[in-house]
Amino acid sequence: MRVYLASPGNQLHAHLVQEQPVLMSFAAWKPFLAQYMPTWDRVLIDSGAFSEINSGTAIDGSAYRDWYTPYEDRVDAVAGLDNISGDWQQSLRNYERYGGFPTFHDTDPPELLPDLIDIARERGNWIGLGLKPPREGKEDFVRRTLYRMPHDLHVHGWALRRYRHLSRLDSMDSTNWWRDAMKIRTMPLMDHLSYGEALEIIIKRYARWQPPEVQEQEEQISLFSQEAN
């Protein structure tokens, strides 16, 4: 399982994530980041649609497409401009107009998933799984949705690290890695660290992280078979 570190916010962040997977968001893009992108191990591109909920500023789909096009052949994948507030029809229009792989949300009707799977097969075999905040307490939805995902698709869980124990999540992203460094400096015997040193510890933790033991696929099949009966 791969964990992408979300959009560096400054030059220190961008420098320290050299040789690490990075999620680059259009909403967080700054021109100076262009010089650092070649130093990152892998890159996943995202529109930053979540920022629409936080800031109220809509993402310009045409500007997003124009921005990511030069990088399209050099990154792992490009996420489509989705609407996570519940307007799945708008998401479909965006995927058609602006490209990128689709994301299935807990706000979407269940019958939409097969259509998104078809789109995913046309967009590099990637599909996203997203939860409208709050994301806690939704493991049942995540399990059921992952069970419906074909195994030849790469499933990316948007900010779903709390569900990393579940199988079939191929990658996810960490949105708070640089905030965790601030927390480290408040721990006993850690107050002597600079912010940069604390960041290095967090980044090494992600680089060395291995997914915990997941339940066997047969157990999941048995679970859902029992529920279906």
N, C-alpha and C positions, 0 to 999 in steps of 0.2 A: 504494500500500500504506500502510495506517495503522498506526502504532505507539502503543499505549496504554501510558502510564506507570503502573506498578502502584501500588496503594494507598498514598497518602501516609501516613507514619508519625507526623507531627507537624504543627503549625501552619505552620512554615516551609515544609515540603514542599507542603502544601495551598495556601499562598499563591503560591508560585513557579510552580505548574503551571496558573495561570490561563490560559485560552484554549488549553489543550492537551488532547488526548484522555487520559482517565484510566480505568484499570481499577479499579473499586471492589469490593473483596472483603468479603463478609460477615464472614469470620473476622478481618479487620483493622479492622472498622468501629469508630469512636469517635464519640460523639454530636456532638462539635464539628465534624465533617466536614460535617454537614448544611448549615451556613451557607456552605461553600465550593463545594458541588456545583454551584450555579447559575453559578459563575464559570468552570467548566471547559468547554472547547469541546464535547466529546462524552464520554459515559460508557458504559462496558460493565460490566455487573454480573456478578459471579462469586461462587460459594459459598465459595471458599477450600478446596476439597476437598484440595488438595495439602498443606495444613497438617495433615491427619489423619495423613499419613505422617511428617511432621517432629515433631509434638507428641503424636500418639496421641490427641488429643481429637477425637471425632466431631462432625460438623456436624449440628445438629438441623434436619431438613428442614422441619418445620412452622414453626419460628422463622425459617428462611431465607425461606420463601414469604411469611410475614407481613411481614418486613422489606422485601422488594423490591417488594411489590405497590403501595405508594403511588408508587413511582418508575417503574413498568413502562411507562407511556405517555410518559415524558420521557427515556428512555435509548435508545441504539442497539439493545441486545438484552440479554437475561438468560440466562445460562448455567444449564443444569440441574445438579443435584447428582449428579456422576458419581463412580464408584468407580474410581480409577486403579490400584488394586493388582491388578486382574485379575477382579473379580467383576462381569462385565458384566450378569448377571441382576439384581443389585442396582441397577445404574445404570438399567436399564429400569424397574424398580419405582419408582425415585426420579423419573424423568421423568414417569411417569404420575401419581404422587401430588402432586408439588411443582412441576411445570411446568418451563419453561426449555428452551433448545435443547440437543440431544445432542452428545456428543463421542465420536469414534472413537479408540481407543487401540491402541498396538502390542501390548497384552496381550489385545485382543479377537479373537475368531475372525473371519476374513475375511468369512464369510457373514453376519455381523451388519450390515455396512455398508448394504446396501439397506434394512433395517428402520429404521436411523437416518436415512437420507435421507428416508424417508417421514415420520418424526417431524419432521425439520427443515423440511419443506415446510408443516407445520402450525404451526410455531413461528417464523414470520417469515423463513423461508428462510436461517437461519444454522445452521452445523454447525461443531463444533470438531474439531481434530486434536491429539492429545496423545501424549506419549511418557513412559513410566515411566522415571525417572532410573536410570542415566545416559543423557542424551540424545545423546551423541556417537556417531558412527559408525552412524547409522541413516538415512542419506540414501536408501538403496535403498527402505526401507519408506515413507518420506515421498513419494518420487517415485511409487511404484506406487499409493499411496493417492490422491494428488492426481489422478492420471490417471483414477481411477474416479469422481471428484467431478463431478456435473453443473455446467455453467457458470452456471446460474441461481442456484446457492447461494453464499452468502458463507462462505468458509472462513477460520476463525480458528485460527492456530497458537499453541497455548499455550506460551509461553516458547521459541519456535522461531526466534529471530533468527539462529542459526547457519545456518539453511536459507533465509534470506531471498532467496537468489539463485534459488530455484525459482519457476517460474510457478504461478499458481492459489492462492497464499496471498494473501488479500485484506487480512488484518490479522494482527497479532501483538501481544504485549505484552513489555515489558522489566521484568524483576523486580529488576534490580540497578542501576537508573539512579542512585539516591541513594548507593549504595556507590561508583559510579564517580567521584563528586565527591571522595570521600576519596582515591582514587588520584591524581587530578589534583594535589592539594596536595603529593604526594610527588615530582612531576616537577620537573626543573631549572627554575629561574626562576619556579616557581609557588607556592613555599612562603609567599609574602606574601599570597596570597589567603585570604579568609575562607571558611568552609564554604559560606555562602550564595552568595558570588560563584562558587565552584567549581560549585555546583548550577546556577546560571544558565547557565554554559558548557555543562554536560551537556544541559540542557533545550533550549538553542538548537541544539545538535548534532542532537538528535532532531527538532526542528521543521524544520530545513533538510535533513534526510536524504532522499535520493532512492534508491530501490532500484537496485541495480546491474543491468547488462545481464543479462537472463535468456535462456535458450536458447529458440529459436523452438518454438512448439507442434508444428510439423511434424517437427522433429528428435525430439521426445519420442515422437510417434506412430510414427515410423520405428523408434526404439529398441525400443519395446515390441512392435511388429509383428515385428521380427527375433527377439526373445526368445520370442514366442508360437510362431513357426515353429521 
